Amino acid sequence: MMRPMKAVILAVGSELLGVDRLDTNSLKLTRVLERYGVELVGKAVAGDDEAEIAAEIGRRLGQGLLVLVTGGLGPTADDCTRAAAARALGRGLTIDEAQVERMRAMFASFGRKMPEVNRRQAELIDGAELLHNPAGTAPGQLVEVPSGGALFLFPGVPRELEALIGLHLEPWLEKKLGKEGGIERGVIKVACLPESVLEERIAPAYDRFGRADISVLASPSEIRIQFFARGTAAERAARLQEMTSCLTELAGSAVFTDREETTLESAVVEALIAAGATLSTAESCTGGGIATRITSVAGSSAAFAGGAVTYSNEMKTLMVGVPPQLFAEVGAVSREVASAMAEGARQRFGTTYGIAVSGIAGPGGGSPEKPVGTVHLALAGPGDGDLAHRQVRFPGDRERIRRMTEQLALEMLRRSLLGLPLPGEAK
Amino acid sequence: MMRPMKAVILAVGSELLGVDRLDTNSLKLTRVLERYGVELVGKAVAGDDEAEIAAEIGRRLGQGLLVLVTGGLGPTADDCTRAAAARALGRGLTIDEAQVERMRAMFASFGRKMPEVNRRQAELIDGAELLHNPAGTAPGQLVEVPSGGALFLFPGVPRELEALIGLHLEPWLEKKLGKEGGIERGVIKVACLPESVLEERIAPAYDRFGRADISVLASPSEIRIQFFARGTAAERAARLQEMTSCLTELAGSAVFTDREETTLESAVVEALIAAGATLSTAESCTGGGIATRITSVAGSSAAFAGGAVTYSNEMKTLMVGVPPQLFAEVGAVSREVASAMAEGARQRFGTTYGIAVSGIAGPGGGSPEKPVGTVHLALAGPGDGDLAHRQVRFPGDRERIRRMTEQLALEMLRRSLLGLPLPGEAK
């Protein structure tokens, strides 16, 4: 085997090439590979096509890789992984009669006679090790190629695959690689910062830790920075801590967490509870999205009282007391109305903070002065005249504009609670 | 190009080789291929590794296939799909200055200066056709290889990919293949019906049209029935119509649409507008989720006034007038409180309908009498004493309970608007 060990995963099954099914088995295998420090260099899906499967297995074994195949070990004519693997290796297939007897006994234990077609499942590649499957009739197979590379065949049924991973793949990896040398994964999450700005900020970390071990994943107004540490368990922990500190320092106060399970909304709820503060909302263009995200956090009732979804002007007046003349004077999408909504919510609902948004999410409703994507956000706080306002113009469609508005509202709140400069101010 | 046309999809991005991300873009491409009768022979995922990407593109173009690549067209150093494709083709890369100008203009329209690093996104493979991207800065590229095979490079951002599929891939396929020979897909969607009940109802359709062409996909309180028709355009249209009528008839009034683009919330908005009715909400355990879904529908402001998120008891009294003694007498999660919330919203907010939910989404807050998952829903309508109520107990975690509550609230409303029996009553 090549050192460090590298692997590919091949999922077999024509159904995995359809319009509504994805290969999810590969994630189970990926977790195990990562734990033992095996680098996954590629994944592939092939239909029930012997030539395709054989070509992929042969090519990847020729590169000295660990090749993990799932699926195509069933008893029917379209199950051709065994034949394809034998062909790729230039070896024969022989029925293992002891395995046939085990399968017969398994059927008998359910009061059934084994159909003759199931004999095919006992076809073993010459020289392969049979991998016992306690959860089904299809055994796995392992072939270690003398010239380098190794091939595992696993059934595609998830619980059978899981059983074989634990019984055969993990012990094999541990024997080959020991427990050390795996990968540990870290993450930091950043809100409301353009990707290009973040990239500039964290460039020194690329130089220090290597670009390959840091990846940046952007979604609307949120970016995940993922990074990896290798080595022994102690080395990994130390390096991960070092990377986390360095990246957090470089990315600045837009970092809202270094924990996988923390979302922007849960960070806000945590900050509210830590500050002993309460919150209410007044939402127009987001239509309740901020409240929905806040209340998606278990335990949010300790800090969140409720809020108003004020979609019409009448509701803005009725629920949070926006003076009706403002709509004629400056329009519903304005600094004045957003500010009145935030202050109205805070006062009427008796909370420490009130956050409000009013904007044009589109596709209709835009004008030359206030195009689609124009949003006013206001945050009323506990101090005298403590009122922050932002006007933005977000790109994209209705869904994206709403999402970005929620993000900015939550981030304004988080920063205010933590005493940080608001978004758009200093780093 | 090989006839019949065959294709492969390659998704690029190291994050897609991680433990928690799957390539879902391929499903969008698969749907289009299917519609034009192009056989998908394989899918692959490669990391941000120029050699791996180049090898896969080169090998597949050498087989005369249509190669569809997504991802790796961003501005950062790890985005190497352009370079890999050029290498696979043995061609150079040249910056398209007209594209650079378009990108600068795009940044300028949002009041930003284009970072210089973005110039890389204008690198065009020599001889390639640039595919304009209206949704982002990364253009696509198309190379038709004289010896057979064709290569499309698409951005990996889903909405950008979708835009390029519609603008460039579909017209290209139609030019090459015409409209005949593909598969047409139909769908009907069903709300708040158990999967086993639905399966029993539609069993006659399996006998009539064949099980292979009908599939059932269940998610919390919503089921999609997908079905396929083959043949010429005329044959497909006729069969699709026949299948749609038959399945809709069998599945009954729980079918809320036979259009892909219709959601339960858009069906509700449509029914509200058709009835000339307006709606307000009062939400406790869903925390604004019903309002958020209603307002996700463009044009919903014609029927949706707004609503109250009444997370605390005080807010239930303050915003929708729930008599405070009810909390002590029967508790917030009760028929009485849900009904008072629905009636209070309807009256205070002056709408035709008021819908309210109060429940225990968990993980905390349950008791032996009112376990987690207990939800009361109430719908107040325009008639005298027009008040419907449902008590349910949903299984699952917080997210699932909230989702199922939203579904049932929307479905109660839809059925009431259409004069259908409410969920749980007759078929």
Interface residues (C-beta under 8 A of the other chain):
Chain A: L16 L17 G18 V19 D20 L22 D23 T24 S26 L27 T30 R31 E34 L40 V41 G42 K43 A44 V45 A46 G47 D49 E52 E56 R185 P194 S196 E199 E200 Y206 R211 S215 V216 L217 Q226 T281 E283 T286 G287 G288 G289 I290 A291 T292 I294 T295 S296 A298 G299 S300 S301 F304 A305 G306 G307 A308 V309 T310 Y311 S312 E314 M315 L318 M319 R348 F349 G350 G362 P363 G364 R393 P395 G396 D397 R398 E399 R400 R402
Chain B: S14 E15 L16 L17 G18 V19 D20 L22 D23 T24 S26 L27 T30 R31 E34 L40 V41 G42 K43 A44 V45 A46 G47 D48 D49 E52 E56 P75 T76 A77 D78 F110 G111 R112 P115 V117 N118 A135 R159 R185 S215 L217 Q226 T281 E283 T286 G287 G288 G289 I290 A291 T292 I294 T295 S296 A298 G299 S300 S301 F304 A305 G306 G307 A308 V309 T310 Y311 S312 E314 M315 L318 M319 R348 F349 G350 G362 P363 G364 R398 E399 R402
